[in-house]
Amino acid sequence: MSRIGGKLLLLAVSASLAAGCQKGEEGNRSGNAPESKGDEQAAGQSGTIGQALAQSPDHSSFVGAVKAAGLEATLTGSQPYTVFAPSNAAFQKLPAGAADNLMQPAQKGQLTSIVTGHIVPGVVTAQDLTKAIEKGGGKAQIATVGGAPLTATQSGGAIMLAGPDGTQARVTPREQTHSNGVYHTIDTIFMPG
């Protein structure tokens, strides 16, 4: 596929996901019951994504990275986002000292690139990802705020994401819905390609 064709596919999938999410949000605002089990499990969560992650004992390393990158306002604002938040165990997979090095002020640019590579504009639920993967013949590309695409596939019933560096991460089955979007927990950190 040509580079232009690939970019058009990426834009089309992102637009399709955003449109599907907006339709789902409208249905929820009109009082319709959520259609997916994941939505039912996550319904009723209050606060923003940033507030929820800050309270999660499993995401303290990612919250530290968000703060060090100066992106706290992004996850506590009103604009909707989807965050693929690496767990603390994902940070432990990095080479010794790498996480501490990234938190240094001199590494802010690289850290910002890493964090924004885990954030997608709009609301993308697990159900949306599954539909996009099916529609895409087994995979779907999603544009991140940082500009690098993530590629979603399914393996053994689980949603997998591949980062720009080819790293594979498993998405936990249950997303958390909040006032400004959703977050999914992943088990690996994506590095810029």
Residue pairs with C-beta under 8 A, 6 or more apart in sequence:
1 9
6 141
9 136
9 141
10 141
10 142
10 143
10 149
11 143
13 132
13 136
13 140
13 141
13 142
14 121
14 122
14 141
14 142
14 143
16 132
16 135
17 122
17 124
17 128
17 129
17 132
17 140
17 142
18 121
18 122
20 128
20 131
21 80
21 122
21 123
21 124
21 125
21 128
22 122
24 34
24 35
24 39
24 123
24 125
24 128
25 123
27 35
28 34
28 39
33 40
34 40
34 43
35 127
36 125
36 126
36 127
38 125
38 126
38 127
38 173
38 174
38 175
39 125
39 127
39 177
41 174
42 174
42 175
42 176
42 177
42 182
43 177
45 52
45 176
45 177
45 178
46 178
46 179
47 178
47 179
48 75
48 76
48 77
48 178
48 179
48 180
49 75
49 76
49 81
49 83
49 176
49 178
49 180
49 181
49 182
49 183
50 66
50 72
50 74
50 75
50 76
51 76
51 178
52 176
52 178
52 183
53 59
53 62
53 63
53 66
53 75
53 83
53 85
53 183
54 63
56 63
58 87
58 88
58 89
58 185
59 85
59 86
59 87
59 88
59 185
60 88
61 86
61 88
61 90
61 91
61 99
62 85
62 86
62 87
62 88
62 91
62 115
62 118
64 103
65 99
65 102
65 103
65 111
65 114
65 115
66 72
66 74
66 75
66 115
68 102
68 103
68 108
68 111
69 108
69 111
69 112
69 114
69 115
69 116
70 108
70 112
71 112
71 115
71 116
74 81
74 119
74 145
75 81
75 83
75 119
75 180
76 180
77 180
78 179
78 180
79 121
79 180
80 121
80 122
80 123
80 180
80 181
81 119
81 120
81 121
81 122
81 123
81 145
81 180
81 181
82 119
82 120
82 121
82 122
82 123
82 124
82 181
82 182
82 183
82 184
83 118
83 119
83 120
83 181
83 182
83 183
83 184
84 118
84 119
84 120
84 150
84 161
84 169
84 171
84 183
84 184
84 186
84 190
85 118
85 183
85 184
85 185
85 186
86 118
86 169
86 185
86 186
86 187
86 188
86 189
87 185
87 186
87 187
89 187
90 169
90 186
90 187
90 188
90 189
91 99
91 189
93 188
93 189
94 189
101 107
102 110
102 111
102 114
103 111
110 192
112 146
113 146
113 192
114 146
114 189
114 190
114 191
114 192
115 146
116 144
116 145
116 146
116 147
117 144
117 146
117 148
117 150
117 163
117 164
117 190
117 191
117 192
118 144
118 186
118 189
118 190
119 144
119 145
119 146
120 142
120 143
120 144
120 145
120 150
121 143
121 145
122 181
123 181
123 182
124 142
124 182
125 175
125 177
125 182
126 159
126 171
126 173
126 174
126 175
126 184
129 140
129 142
129 152
129 159
129 171
130 154
130 159
132 140
132 142
132 152
133 139
133 140
133 152
133 153
133 154
133 159
138 153
138 154
139 151
139 152
139 153
140 151
140 152
141 149
141 150
141 151
141 152
142 149
142 150
142 151
142 152
143 149
144 150
146 192
148 163
148 164
148 190
148 192
148 193
149 164
150 161
150 162
150 163
150 164
150 190
151 161
151 162
152 159
152 160
152 161
153 159
153 160
153 162
154 160
158 170
158 171
158 173
159 170
159 171
160 168
160 169
160 170
160 171
161 168
161 169
161 171
161 186
161 190
162 168
162 169
163 169
163 188
163 190
163 191
163 193
164 190
164 191
164 192
164 193
165 190
165 191
165 192
165 193
166 193
167 188
167 189
167 190
167 191
168 188
169 186
169 187
169 188
169 189
169 190
170 186
170 187
170 188
171 184
171 185
171 186
172 184
172 185
172 186
172 187
175 182
175 183
175 184
176 182
176 183
176 184
